[in-house]
């Protein structure tokens, strides 16, 4: 029988956000809790298992852990058309408060993947109270992310549709990879630029990715220029956010690297 | 409409979300895991569907089977196909105990369709099953499916995309294109794949394994007949580009058509859709079919 102790619940204003609290295994007192910040859309679906596995490992190592779904994503209330990056940043702060309340711990570290890493960095910089931040495959430039999503969407249409319908061409502006996308969301995403951060997102940062990208190197330098203590790790492995969701891949080496860093930093 | 997150089941190990209607029609809908995708379903369609069906008065539960999504693995050694059915029946037990509901519709995509089918045979509380893209392929069929997708990809790539792209024409005409790569893709990935697939289809039509047909008839068709005998309703939905439908038609198409014509099952095709209903208009079409069917089964109107 599994020893894991996990509880699902709704929280926040109008109980509109879905969360999962992983209680820490006793015996290893930690002074911080950990909030996992997921990415969006297909990234979120395909990385779900990896995020869950990471949460279980962290809880086993004694950290109180929480995962949650942003408004209008996953099991949270709201529809695709209501997704807003501004709202999602506020959701991270709401989740931090909830995690503090549930765990009784006053400090919350953030681990984010892809867009989740970007949002965690933005929120960390605004708040200034994040003891540790793991930026796992951070999206440094929102414009690049939008381009990538459009390319993936078009590629998907080429693979699966009997006839890529003419309307599919103009639909790329209103839907991407199975989800509705509004002009507001496009604009918010395009405005993201982690190189424009003026405050460090955390004192202690791990940047980890599976393929060395020039943008990430620039981000790493920028973090150092802001006075953050940051470490970069290149851990080669599958790009789980693009893999078939039925593979439910978990990049064990990445999770292990995160665990090693967060338990010793 | 209200949603509640809960842990349930004999081991308190299954995680589910119940979407409550404002006024219950005393019928519940279970949405069953599509392969390894967690309870929100491909493209979050289970969440959207749950909320729309709750507006019709259904109590809707989406949950994760043991070892999938957020549900823990079971402490017993029950094989996966049996534990799926048992987990699903536990979800029904939970809703019956807490809501007093004893009429259930099971809706599942892909592997969820398989689970819906097996559970319906074992539990008479099931009054209808909605099977989305039920697949029944073997390894050879999977290779066929893969080749078809690859040839379609390159056909679309070199057809619609490249023909309308001036920069690609420029590269082609100024000797800057990768001619070897283009030739390889056109001949191997389009033409050769199509030729081998035509041969595969022909071979399957002419010498389709009687053993496979008999097995399908023995299990699937007989199962559908037994559901019809107890007035449980069956809806088969396929995406237009699904090879699952092609295989079913090839092997037991005659039986299915006979059942459809005698009103024992309903078959619908979602036009322009891929396996996971990526485009929003295909999701809407899917929801419309499911709402109309479920409303009809439960005797309520679609919203």
Interface residues (C-beta under 8 A of the other chain):
Chain A: X1 X2 X4 X6 X7 X8 X9 X10 X18 X20 X45 X48 X49 X52 X73 X74 X75 X77 X79 X80 X154 X155 X156 X157 X158 X159 X160 X161 X162 X163 X164 X165 X167 X168 X171 X174 X175 X177 X178 X179 X180 X245 X246 X247 X248
Chain B: X3 X4 X5 X6 X7 X11 X13 X15 X17 X35 X36 X37 X38 X39 X40 X42 X43 X44 X47 X48 X69 X70 X72 X73 X75 X149 X152 X153 X156 X157 X160 X161 X240 X241 X272 X273 X274 X275 X276 X277 X278 X279 X280 X281 X283
